[in-house]
């Protein structure tokens, strides 16, 4: 059984709240179809990195991250109201490339498998 650190629990809670805020509160037209895929928070609970997946190309990813960075003060205030912490962490947003990576690995495995069948 894995023991969870406080920072893991807080990170998960913050990720859920950021997801709700993006989905229901933010009205920035630059935001594309954004999904929060995870959140990591430092041990001292001062900084949270929010990982997002964005539907669209690199241009849409860039616009969405810029919009979230501009709204980070608002998002942070909302988290402060919704999550009872001594100090609300600073927020940073990063594009989660794990799905792209998984898709690339799957393609490579398929290619290897198909080459094996052809010989």
N, CA, C and O atoms as a GROMACS GRO file, in nm:
protein
  476
    1UNK      N    1   0.085  -0.119   0.000
    1UNK     CA    2   0.000   0.000   0.000
    1UNK      C    3   0.089   0.124   0.000
    1UNK      O    4   0.181   0.136   0.080
    2UNK      N    5   0.059   0.214  -0.090
    2UNK     CA    6   0.139   0.336  -0.102
    2UNK      C    7   0.090   0.442  -0.004
    2UNK      O    8  -0.030   0.466   0.007
    3UNK      N    9   0.183   0.504   0.064
    3UNK     CA   10   0.145   0.613   0.153
    3UNK      C   11   0.156   0.743   0.074
    3UNK      O   12   0.258   0.769   0.010
    4UNK      N   13   0.052   0.822   0.078
    4UNK     CA   14   0.049   0.946   0.004
    4UNK      C   15   0.106   1.059   0.088
    4UNK      O   16   0.077   1.072   0.207
    5UNK      N   17   0.189   1.138   0.023
    5UNK     CA   18   0.241   1.257   0.090
    5UNK      C   19   0.133   1.365   0.082
    5UNK      O   20   0.045   1.362  -0.004
    6UNK      N   21   0.142   1.458   0.172
    6UNK     CA   22   0.045   1.568   0.172
    6UNK      C   23   0.049   1.642   0.040
    6UNK      O   24  -0.055   1.682  -0.013
    7UNK      N   25   0.169   1.663  -0.014
    7UNK     CA   26   0.181   1.736  -0.140
    7UNK      C   27   0.110   1.664  -0.254
    7UNK      O   28   0.057   1.729  -0.344
    8UNK      N   29   0.107   1.530  -0.251
    8UNK     CA   30   0.034   1.454  -0.354
    8UNK      C   31  -0.116   1.482  -0.344
    8UNK      O   32  -0.183   1.507  -0.444
    9UNK      N   33  -0.168   1.478  -0.222
    9UNK     CA   34  -0.312   1.501  -0.203
    9UNK      C   35  -0.349   1.644  -0.240
    9UNK      O   36  -0.451   1.667  -0.306
   10UNK      N   37  -0.268   1.739  -0.198
   10UNK     CA   38  -0.295   1.880  -0.229
   10UNK      C   39  -0.286   1.903  -0.380
   10UNK      O   40  -0.369   1.974  -0.436
   11UNK      N   41  -0.186   1.843  -0.445
   11UNK     CA   42  -0.172   1.857  -0.589
   11UNK      C   43  -0.293   1.804  -0.664
   11UNK      O   44  -0.340   1.866  -0.759
   12UNK      N   45  -0.342   1.689  -0.621
   12UNK     CA   46  -0.460   1.631  -0.684
   12UNK      C   47  -0.581   1.722  -0.667
   12UNK      O   48  -0.657   1.744  -0.762
   13UNK      N   49  -0.600   1.773  -0.547
   13UNK     CA   50  -0.712   1.863  -0.520
   13UNK      C   51  -0.702   1.991  -0.602
   13UNK      O   52  -0.802   2.037  -0.658
   14UNK      N   53  -0.584   2.048  -0.609
   14UNK     CA   54  -0.565   2.170  -0.687
   14UNK      C   55  -0.589   2.144  -0.835
   14UNK      O   56  -0.651   2.226  -0.903
   15UNK      N   57  -0.542   2.031  -0.885
   15UNK     CA   58  -0.568   1.996  -1.025
   15UNK      C   59  -0.716   1.988  -1.055
   15UNK      O   60  -0.761   2.037  -1.159
   16UNK      N   61  -0.792   1.927  -0.966
   16UNK     CA   62  -0.937   1.916  -0.985
   16UNK      C   63  -1.003   2.053  -0.986
   16UNK      O   64  -1.090   2.080  -1.069
   17UNK      N   65  -0.962   2.140  -0.893
   17UNK     CA   66  -1.022   2.273  -0.886
   17UNK      C   67  -0.985   2.358  -1.008
   17UNK      O   68  -1.069   2.430  -1.061
   18UNK      N   69  -0.859   2.350  -1.052
   18UNK     CA   70  -0.818   2.425  -1.171
   18UNK      C   71  -0.900   2.378  -1.290
   18UNK      O   72  -0.942   2.459  -1.372
   19UNK      N   73  -0.922   2.249  -1.301
   19UNK     CA   74  -1.002   2.195  -1.410
   19UNK      C   75  -1.144   2.255  -1.408
   19UNK      O   76  -1.195   2.296  -1.512
   20UNK      N   77  -1.204   2.260  -1.293
   20UNK     CA   78  -1.339   2.318  -1.280
   20UNK      C   79  -1.338   2.466  -1.317
   20UNK      O   80  -1.428   2.514  -1.386
   21UNK      N   81  -1.238   2.538  -1.270
   21UNK     CA   82  -1.229   2.682  -1.298
   21UNK      C   83  -1.215   2.706  -1.449
   21UNK      O   84  -1.282   2.793  -1.505
   22UNK      N   85  -1.129   2.629  -1.514
   22UNK     CA   86  -1.110   2.644  -1.658
   22UNK      C   87  -1.241   2.612  -1.731
   22UNK      O   88  -1.281   2.683  -1.822
   23UNK      N   89  -1.305   2.506  -1.690
   23UNK     CA   90  -1.426   2.460  -1.758
   23UNK      C   91  -1.544   2.554  -1.740
   23UNK      O   92  -1.618   2.581  -1.835
   24UNK      N   93  -1.563   2.606  -1.618
   24UNK     CA   94  -1.685   2.680  -1.589
   24UNK      C   95  -1.668   2.831  -1.572
   24UNK      O   96  -1.765   2.904  -1.588
   25UNK      N   97  -1.548   2.878  -1.542
   25UNK     CA   98  -1.533   3.019  -1.507
   25UNK      C   99  -1.460   3.103  -1.612
   25UNK      O  100  -1.494   3.220  -1.632
   26UNK      N  101  -1.362   3.046  -1.678
   26UNK     CA  102  -1.283   3.124  -1.773
   26UNK      C  103  -1.355   3.137  -1.906
   26UNK      O  104  -1.409   3.040  -1.959
   27UNK      N  105  -1.356   3.258  -1.959
   27UNK     CA  106  -1.426   3.284  -2.086
   27UNK      C  107  -1.331   3.340  -2.192
   27UNK      O  108  -1.377   3.404  -2.287
   28UNK      N  109  -1.203   3.318  -2.178
   28UNK     CA  110  -1.104   3.371  -2.271
   28UNK      C  111  -1.116   3.300  -2.405
   28UNK      O  112  -1.105   3.177  -2.411
   29UNK      N  113  -1.139   3.374  -2.514
   29UNK     CA  114  -1.154   3.310  -2.645
   29UNK      C  115  -1.026   3.241  -2.696
   29UNK      O  116  -1.032   3.157  -2.785
   30UNK      N  117  -0.912   3.277  -2.639
   30UNK     CA  118  -0.786   3.214  -2.679
   30UNK      C  119  -0.773   3.072  -2.625
   30UNK      O  120  -0.694   2.992  -2.675
   31UNK      N  121  -0.851   3.042  -2.524
   31UNK     CA  122  -0.846   2.907  -2.467
   31UNK      C  123  -0.910   2.809  -2.563
   31UNK      O  124  -1.024   2.827  -2.606
   32UNK      N  125  -0.836   2.707  -2.597
   32UNK     CA  126  -0.892   2.601  -2.680
   32UNK      C  127  -0.961   2.500  -2.592
   32UNK      O  128  -0.998   2.530  -2.479
   33UNK      N  129  -0.977   2.381  -2.644
   33UNK     CA  130  -1.034   2.272  -2.565
   33UNK      C  131  -0.923   2.220  -2.476
   33UNK      O  132  -0.839   2.141  -2.519
   34UNK      N  133  -0.924   2.264  -2.350
   34UNK     CA  134  -0.817   2.236  -2.254
   34UNK      C  135  -0.863   2.134  -2.151
   34UNK      O  136  -0.973   2.144  -2.097
   35UNK      N  137  -0.778   2.036  -2.126
   35UNK     CA  138  -0.804   1.936  -2.023
   35UNK      C  139  -0.686   1.934  -1.927
   35UNK      O  140  -0.571   1.928  -1.969
   36UNK      N  141  -0.715   1.940  -1.798
   36UNK     CA  142  -0.610   1.927  -1.698
   36UNK      C  143  -0.580   1.778  -1.682
   36UNK      O  144  -0.669   1.699  -1.648
   37UNK      N  145  -0.455   1.741  -1.708
   37UNK     CA  146  -0.417   1.600  -1.701
   37UNK      C  147  -0.346   1.564  -1.571
   37UNK      O  148  -0.330   1.446  -1.539
   38UNK      N  149  -0.302   1.665  -1.497
   38UNK     CA  150  -0.235   1.637  -1.371
   38UNK      C  151  -0.182   1.763  -1.308
   38UNK      O  152  -0.183   1.870  -1.369
   39UNK      N  153  -0.137   1.750  -1.186
   39UNK     CA  154  -0.078   1.862  -1.114
   39UNK      C  155   0.029   1.809  -1.021
   39UNK      O  156   0.009   1.708  -0.953
   40UNK      N  157   0.140   1.876  -1.019
   40UNK     CA  158   0.248   1.842  -0.925
   40UNK      C  159   0.274   1.965  -0.840
   40UNK      O  160   0.278   2.077  -0.890
   41UNK      N  161   0.291   1.942  -0.714
   41UNK     CA  162   0.317   2.053  -0.623
   41UNK      C  163   0.447   2.025  -0.549
   41UNK      O  164   0.477   1.911  -0.514
   42UNK      N  165   0.523   2.130  -0.525
   42UNK     CA  166   0.650   2.114  -0.456
   42UNK      C  167   0.624   2.072  -0.311
   42UNK      O  168   0.515   2.093  -0.257
   43UNK      N  169   0.726   2.013  -0.249
   43UNK     CA  170   0.714   1.966  -0.111
   43UNK      C  171   0.673   2.078  -0.015
   43UNK      O  172   0.598   2.056   0.080
   44UNK      N  173   0.723   2.200  -0.043
   44UNK     CA  174   0.692   2.313   0.046
   44UNK      C  175   0.557   2.376   0.014
   44UNK      O  176   0.518   2.474   0.077
   45UNK      N  177   0.486   2.321  -0.085
   45UNK     CA  178   0.351   2.366  -0.125
   45UNK      C  179   0.348   2.509  -0.178
   45UNK      O  180   0.244   2.574  -0.175
   46UNK      N  181   0.461   2.560  -0.225
   46UNK     CA  182   0.466   2.697  -0.274
   46UNK      C  183   0.438   2.710  -0.423
   46UNK      O  184   0.393   2.815  -0.469
   47UNK      N  185   0.463   2.605  -0.500
   47UNK     CA  186   0.446   2.610  -0.645
   47UNK      C  187   0.375   2.485  -0.693
   47UNK      O  188   0.405   2.373  -0.651
   48UNK      N  189   0.279   2.506  -0.783
   48UNK     CA  190   0.208   2.394  -0.844
   48UNK      C  191   0.224   2.404  -0.995
   48UNK      O  192   0.200   2.510  -1.054
   49UNK      N  193   0.263   2.295  -1.056
   49UNK     CA  194   0.271   2.287  -1.202
   49UNK      C  195   0.147   2.210  -1.247
   49UNK      O  196   0.124   2.096  -1.206
   50UNK      N  197   0.068   2.276  -1.331
   50UNK     CA  198  -0.055   2.217  -1.382
   50UNK      C  199  -0.027   2.171  -1.524
   50UNK      O  200   0.010   2.251  -1.610
   51UNK      N  201  -0.045   2.042  -1.549
   51UNK     CA  202  -0.022   1.986  -1.682
   51UNK      C  203  -0.153   1.984  -1.758
   51UNK      O  204  -0.255   1.937  -1.708
   52UNK      N  205  -0.149   2.036  -1.881
   52UNK     CA  206  -0.270   2.043  -1.962
   52UNK      C  207  -0.250   1.977  -2.097
   52UNK      O  208  -0.140   1.971  -2.151
   53UNK      N  209  -0.360   1.927  -2.149
   53UNK     CA  210  -0.364   1.875  -2.284
   53UNK      C  211  -0.457   1.969  -2.361
   53UNK      O  212  -0.562   2.009  -2.311
   54UNK      N  213  -0.417   2.004  -2.483
   54UNK     CA  214  -0.495   2.098  -2.562
   54UNK      C  215  -0.526   2.034  -2.697
   54UNK      O  216  -0.437   1.983  -2.764
   55UNK      N  217  -0.652   2.039  -2.735
   55UNK     CA  218  -0.691   1.989  -2.866
   55UNK      C  219  -0.651   2.094  -2.969
   55UNK      O  220  -0.693   2.210  -2.961
   56UNK      N  221  -0.571   2.054  -3.066
   56UNK     CA  222  -0.527   2.145  -3.170
   56UNK      C  223  -0.377   2.139  -3.186
   56UNK      O  224  -0.309   2.062  -3.118
   57UNK      N  225  -0.326   2.220  -3.273
   57UNK     CA  226  -0.183   2.222  -3.302
   57UNK      C  227  -0.104   2.302  -3.201
   57UNK      O  228  -0.156   2.350  -3.101
   58UNK      N  229   0.025   2.316  -3.231
   58UNK     CA  230   0.116   2.388  -3.141
   58UNK      C  231   0.073   2.532  -3.120
   58UNK      O  232   0.091   2.588  -3.011
   59UNK      N  233   0.016   2.595  -3.224
   59UNK     CA  234  -0.029   2.734  -3.211
   59UNK      C  235  -0.140   2.745  -3.107
   59UNK      O  236  -0.141   2.837  -3.026
   60UNK      N  237  -0.233   2.650  -3.110
   60UNK     CA  238  -0.342   2.650  -3.012
   60UNK      C  239  -0.289   2.622  -2.871
   60UNK      O  240  -0.337   2.681  -2.774
   61UNK      N  241  -0.192   2.534  -2.860
   61UNK     CA  242  -0.130   2.504  -2.731
   61UNK      C  243  -0.068   2.632  -2.674
   61UNK      O  244  -0.087   2.665  -2.557
   62UNK      N  245   0.008   2.702  -2.758
   62UNK     CA  246   0.075   2.826  -2.715
   62UNK      C  247  -0.027   2.931  -2.670
   62UNK      O  248  -0.008   2.994  -2.565
   63UNK      N  249  -0.133   2.950  -2.748
   63UNK     CA  250  -0.236   3.048  -2.712
   63UNK      C  251  -0.304   3.011  -2.580
   63UNK      O  252  -0.330   3.097  -2.497
   64UNK      N  253  -0.332   2.883  -2.563
   64UNK     CA  254  -0.400   2.838  -2.441
   64UNK      C  255  -0.312   2.857  -2.318
   64UNK      O  256  -0.360   2.902  -2.214
   65UNK      N  257  -0.185   2.824  -2.330
   65UNK     CA  258  -0.094   2.842  -2.216
   65UNK      C  259  -0.077   2.990  -2.184
   65UNK      O  260  -0.071   3.027  -2.066
   66UNK      N  261  -0.069   3.075  -2.286
   66UNK     CA  262  -0.061   3.220  -2.262
   66UNK      C  263  -0.187   3.269  -2.190
   66UNK      O  264  -0.178   3.349  -2.096
   67UNK      N  265  -0.304   3.224  -2.234
   67UNK     CA  266  -0.429   3.266  -2.171
   67UNK      C  267  -0.434   3.220  -2.025
   67UNK      O  268  -0.478   3.295  -1.938
   68UNK      N  269  -0.390   3.097  -2.000
   68UNK     CA  270  -0.390   3.047  -1.862
   68UNK      C  271  -0.289   3.123  -1.775
   68UNK      O  272  -0.316   3.150  -1.658
   69UNK      N  273  -0.175   3.157  -1.833
   69UNK     CA  274  -0.076   3.234  -1.758
   69UNK      C  275  -0.132   3.372  -1.721
   69UNK      O  276  -0.110   3.420  -1.610
   70UNK      N  277  -0.203   3.433  -1.813
   70UNK     CA  278  -0.264   3.564  -1.784
   70UNK      C  279  -0.373   3.552  -1.678
   70UNK      O  280  -0.395   3.645  -1.600
   71UNK      N  281  -0.442   3.439  -1.676
   71UNK     CA  282  -0.552   3.419  -1.581
   71UNK      C  283  -0.504   3.355  -1.451
   71UNK      O  284  -0.586   3.327  -1.364
   72UNK      N  285  -0.374   3.331  -1.437
   72UNK     CA  286  -0.326   3.257  -1.320
   72UNK      C  287  -0.357   3.328  -1.188
   72UNK      O  288  -0.381   3.261  -1.088
   73UNK      N  289  -0.356   3.459  -1.186
   73UNK     CA  290  -0.391   3.532  -1.064
   73UNK      C  291  -0.535   3.504  -1.023
   73UNK      O  292  -0.563   3.477  -0.906
   74UNK      N  293  -0.625   3.511  -1.120
   74UNK     CA  294  -0.766   3.482  -1.093
   74UNK      C  295  -0.782   3.336  -1.046
   74UNK      O  296  -0.851   3.309  -0.948
   75UNK      N  297  -0.718   3.244  -1.119
   75UNK     CA  298  -0.729   3.102  -1.085
   75UNK      C  299  -0.676   3.079  -0.944
   75UNK      O  300  -0.735   3.004  -0.866
   76UNK      N  301  -0.565   3.141  -0.913
   76UNK     CA  302  -0.504   3.125  -0.780
   76UNK      C  303  -0.597   3.178  -0.670
   76UNK      O  304  -0.612   3.115  -0.565
   77UNK      N  305  -0.659   3.295  -0.693
   77UNK     CA  306  -0.754   3.350  -0.595
   77UNK      C  307  -0.872   3.254  -0.575
   77UNK      O  308  -0.915   3.231  -0.462
   78UNK      N  309  -0.923   3.198  -0.684
   78UNK     CA  310  -1.034   3.103  -0.674
   78UNK      C  311  -0.994   2.979  -0.595
   78UNK      O  312  -1.071   2.928  -0.514
   79UNK      N  313  -0.874   2.930  -0.620
   79UNK     CA  314  -0.825   2.814  -0.544
   79UNK      C  315  -0.817   2.850  -0.396
   79UNK      O  316  -0.852   2.769  -0.310
   80UNK      N  317  -0.769   2.971  -0.367
   80UNK     CA  318  -0.761   3.015  -0.229
   80UNK      C  319  -0.896   3.016  -0.160
   80UNK      O  320  -0.904   2.989  -0.040
   81UNK      N  321  -1.002   3.047  -0.234
   81UNK     CA  322  -1.138   3.047  -0.177
   81UNK      C  323  -1.191   2.905  -0.158
   81UNK      O  324  -1.264   2.877  -0.064
   82UNK      N  325  -1.153   2.815  -0.250
   82UNK     CA  326  -1.212   2.681  -0.253
   82UNK      C  327  -1.134   2.577  -0.173
   82UNK      O  328  -1.193   2.482  -0.122
   83UNK      N  329  -1.003   2.596  -0.162
   83UNK     CA  330  -0.918   2.498  -0.094
   83UNK      C  331  -0.856   2.568   0.027
   83UNK      O  332  -0.788   2.669   0.014
   84UNK      N  333  -0.880   2.513   0.143
   84UNK     CA  334  -0.830   2.576   0.265
   84UNK      C  335  -0.684   2.538   0.288
   84UNK      O  336  -0.652   2.429   0.336
   85UNK      N  337  -0.597   2.631   0.253
   85UNK     CA  338  -0.453   2.614   0.274
   85UNK      C  339  -0.400   2.740   0.341
   85UNK      O  340  -0.458   2.848   0.329
   86UNK      N  341  -0.290   2.724   0.412
   86UNK     CA  342  -0.228   2.841   0.475
   86UNK      C  343  -0.184   2.940   0.368
   86UNK      O  344  -0.202   3.061   0.382
   87UNK      N  345  -0.127   2.887   0.260
   87UNK     CA  346  -0.079   2.971   0.151
   87UNK      C  347  -0.116   2.902   0.019
   87UNK      O  348  -0.091   2.783   0.001
   88UNK      N  349  -0.175   2.978  -0.073
   88UNK     CA  350  -0.210   2.923  -0.203
   88UNK      C  351  -0.085   2.923  -0.291
   88UNK      O  352  -0.017   3.025  -0.302
   89UNK      N  353  -0.054   2.810  -0.354
   89UNK     CA  354   0.069   2.803  -0.433
   89UNK      C  355   0.065   2.888  -0.560
   89UNK      O  356  -0.042   2.915  -0.615
   90UNK      N  357   0.182   2.928  -0.605
   90UNK     CA  358   0.196   2.992  -0.736
   90UNK      C  359   0.166   2.885  -0.839
   90UNK      O  360   0.192   2.767  -0.817
   91UNK      N  361   0.110   2.927  -0.953
   91UNK     CA  362   0.072   2.830  -1.056
   91UNK      C  363   0.158   2.848  -1.181
   91UNK      O  364   0.190   2.959  -1.222
   92UNK      N  365   0.193   2.736  -1.239
   92UNK     CA  366   0.262   2.734  -1.368
   92UNK      C  367   0.190   2.631  -1.454
   92UNK      O  368   0.148   2.526  -1.404
   93UNK      N  369   0.177   2.660  -1.582
   93UNK     CA  370   0.107   2.569  -1.673
   93UNK      C  371   0.204   2.514  -1.776
   93UNK      O  372   0.284   2.588  -1.833
   94UNK      N  373   0.196   2.383  -1.799
   94UNK     CA  374   0.283   2.316  -1.896
   94UNK      C  375   0.200   2.222  -1.981
   94UNK      O  376   0.105   2.160  -1.934
   95UNK      N  377   0.239   2.212  -2.107
   95UNK     CA  378   0.173   2.121  -2.199
   95UNK      C  379   0.215   1.978  -2.166
   95UNK      O  380   0.334   1.948  -2.159
   96UNK      N  381   0.117   1.892  -2.145
   96UNK     CA  382   0.144   1.751  -2.116
   96UNK      C  383   0.159   1.677  -2.248
   96UNK      O  384   0.063   1.662  -2.324
   97UNK      N  385   0.278   1.633  -2.275
   97UNK     CA  386   0.306   1.565  -2.402
   97UNK      C  387   0.301   1.413  -2.388
   97UNK      O  388   0.342   1.342  -2.481
   98UNK      N  389   0.253   1.362  -2.278
   98UNK     CA  390   0.254   1.217  -2.256
   98UNK      C  391   0.166   1.143  -2.357
   98UNK      O  392   0.200   1.032  -2.398
   99UNK      N  393   0.053   1.201  -2.396
   99UNK     CA  394  -0.033   1.135  -2.495
   99UNK      C  395   0.036   1.128  -2.630
   99UNK      O  396   0.029   1.026  -2.699
  100UNK      N  397   0.103   1.236  -2.668
  100UNK     CA  398   0.177   1.236  -2.795
  100UNK      C  399   0.287   1.131  -2.791
  100UNK      O  400   0.308   1.058  -2.888
  101UNK      N  401   0.355   1.122  -2.679
  101UNK     CA  402   0.463   1.025  -2.661
  101UNK      C  403   0.408   0.883  -2.670
  101UNK      O  404   0.467   0.797  -2.737
  102UNK      N  405   0.297   0.858  -2.603
  102UNK     CA  406   0.236   0.724  -2.605
  102UNK      C  407   0.191   0.688  -2.746
  102UNK      O  408   0.207   0.574  -2.788
  103UNK      N  409   0.136   0.784  -2.817
  103UNK     CA  410   0.092   0.759  -2.954
  103UNK      C  411   0.210   0.725  -3.043
  103UNK      O  412   0.201   0.637  -3.128
  104UNK      N  413   0.321   0.795  -3.025
  104UNK     CA  414   0.442   0.769  -3.104
  104UNK      C  415   0.496   0.630  -3.073
  104UNK      O  416   0.535   0.558  -3.165
  105UNK      N  417   0.500   0.592  -2.948
  105UNK     CA  418   0.548   0.458  -2.909
  105UNK      C  419   0.457   0.351  -2.971
  105UNK      O  420   0.505   0.251  -3.024
  106UNK      N  421   0.326   0.373  -2.964
  106UNK     CA  422   0.230   0.277  -3.021
  106UNK      C  423   0.253   0.262  -3.173
  106UNK      O  424   0.249   0.151  -3.224
  107UNK      N  425   0.277   0.372  -3.242
  107UNK     CA  426   0.304   0.368  -3.386
  107UNK      C  427   0.431   0.289  -3.415
  107UNK      O  428   0.434   0.208  -3.507
  108UNK      N  429   0.535   0.313  -3.337
  108UNK     CA  430   0.661   0.240  -3.356
  108UNK      C  431   0.644   0.090  -3.332
  108UNK      O  432   0.698   0.008  -3.406
  109UNK      N  433   0.570   0.055  -3.230
  109UNK     CA  434   0.546  -0.087  -3.199
  109UNK      C  435   0.468  -0.152  -3.313
  109UNK      O  436   0.499  -0.264  -3.354
  110UNK      N  437   0.368  -0.081  -3.364
  110UNK     CA  438   0.290  -0.133  -3.476
  110UNK      C  439   0.378  -0.154  -3.599
  110UNK      O  440   0.366  -0.255  -3.668
  111UNK      N  441   0.468  -0.058  -3.626
  111UNK     CA  442   0.559  -0.071  -3.739
  111UNK      C  443   0.650  -0.193  -3.724
  111UNK      O  444   0.669  -0.269  -3.818
  112UNK      N  445   0.705  -0.210  -3.606
  112UNK     CA  446   0.792  -0.325  -3.579
  112UNK      C  447   0.715  -0.455  -3.597
  112UNK      O  448   0.765  -0.550  -3.656
  113UNK      N  449   0.593  -0.458  -3.545
  113UNK     CA  450   0.510  -0.578  -3.556
  113UNK      C  451   0.479  -0.609  -3.702
  113UNK      O  452   0.487  -0.724  -3.744
  114UNK      N  453   0.445  -0.506  -3.779
  114UNK     CA  454   0.414  -0.527  -3.922
  114UNK      C  455   0.537  -0.573  -4.000
  114UNK      O  456   0.525  -0.655  -4.091
  115UNK      N  457   0.654  -0.520  -3.966
  115UNK     CA  458   0.777  -0.563  -4.033
  115UNK      C  459   0.807  -0.709  -4.001
  115UNK      O  460   0.856  -0.782  -4.087
  116UNK      N  461   0.779  -0.751  -3.881
  116UNK     CA  462   0.802  -0.890  -3.840
  116UNK      C  463   0.711  -0.987  -3.913
  116UNK      O  464   0.750  -1.100  -3.942
  117UNK      N  465   0.587  -0.943  -3.942
  117UNK     CA  466   0.493  -1.028  -4.014
  117UNK      C  467   0.530  -1.040  -4.161
  117UNK      O  468   0.499  -1.140  -4.225
  118UNK      N  469   0.597  -0.938  -4.216
  118UNK     CA  470   0.631  -0.936  -4.357
  118UNK      C  471   0.750  -1.024  -4.391
  118UNK      O  472   0.769  -1.055  -4.509
  119UNK      N  473   0.828  -1.065  -4.296
  119UNK     CA  474   0.946  -1.146  -4.328
  119UNK      C  475   0.926  -1.292  -4.318
  119UNK      O  476   1.019  -1.369  -4.344
   0.00000   0.00000   0.00000
